């Protein structure tokens, strides 16, 4: 009975707050994060909780029992000596069409939410029941403004390092914001991997940069994730890379066509170079391509190319017309091709007598030799 009485004395009248927009509040319900469109907040055992005893995510501690919520989401402790910001409400914005399960007056989502400040794309706050003044009215004491750092749930970057400016939305004086944004908090992880950053890691980076815990409010629910940004290389572009590799061996790229289709390839954003190995068999080519980023192979494709029918000049053992030119004279004789060749290639032809000539394929089935 006495414990119930003490608890009732420690709880000030609730401050009701709702959302006008698509966003949600986040609460911790028996170890699981749930979402709510409205709630009534009060201080219970030194923590700001809703009417069902669920704490905020991230949690907010309060020494005083009287609190207020500002339109920008600031949670204010109201004391006889003044009003002090003790935390901030962040709104969760779930992907459009995200499915949820309603449990009483809260919702459970499977999708990961993006955290934003009130007043933006997630909507604005609706307020009532917040105390307008402290219970006594000596001259209010104004505390120095803290930098507000709202960490995103996940980011992608194409740079080699991650700064706090990449990772969070920062509200602070311009010079402070610039310094905070420039703090390097991590190296960008390798492609197709994801790095996690905890509150402890970020607090340590802030301390190393000269920011004390009293100078900022860090809003981070659990862990944030960083991954390297990606781009998609179309199959047609991969074929062009293969053609360029073959062209370096003397076969014009425009004379080649791919055998079959080539699948797209996901690569990291930024500079990627390609290495190739070409294997030739007659007028067909097998090209092995390796894509390299920061010295590491991040993708590969095998492409088969062949000469287009329009580009084929002669085929091995096929009858050809051999044109012999010398001092203005022109003689045509029958011969056979000793090798395959595209129009414009130099090939060997053999006469019935067994004699061979080296000539240029000038058109389909015609080889010209200048004596």
QUIQUIBEL-V246221 format. One record per helix or strand of 2 or more residues. SS is the DSSP state (helix for helix, strand for strand). FROM is the first residue (numbers start at 0). TO is the last residue. If there is no record, write none. Layout:
# QUIQUIBEL-V246221
((SS	FROM	TO) (SS	FROM	TO))
This chain:
# QUIQUIBEL-V246221
((helix	1	8) (strand	14	19) (strand	23	28) (strand	31	35) (strand	37	43) (strand	46	48) (strand	54	55) (strand	66	68) (strand	73	78) (strand	81	87) (strand	89	92) (strand	99	102) (strand	105	108) (strand	113	116) (strand	122	127) (strand	146	150) (strand	153	156) (strand	160	162) (helix	163	166) (strand	167	170) (helix	173	180) (strand	183	186) (strand	193	197) (helix	198	207) (helix	212	214) (strand	215	218) (strand	222	227) (strand	229	232) (helix	234	246) (helix	252	254) (strand	255	257) (strand	264	267) (strand	272	280) (strand	283	292) (strand	295	306) (strand	311	313) (strand	318	325) (strand	328	336) (strand	340	341) (strand	345	349) (strand	355	362) (strand	365	369))
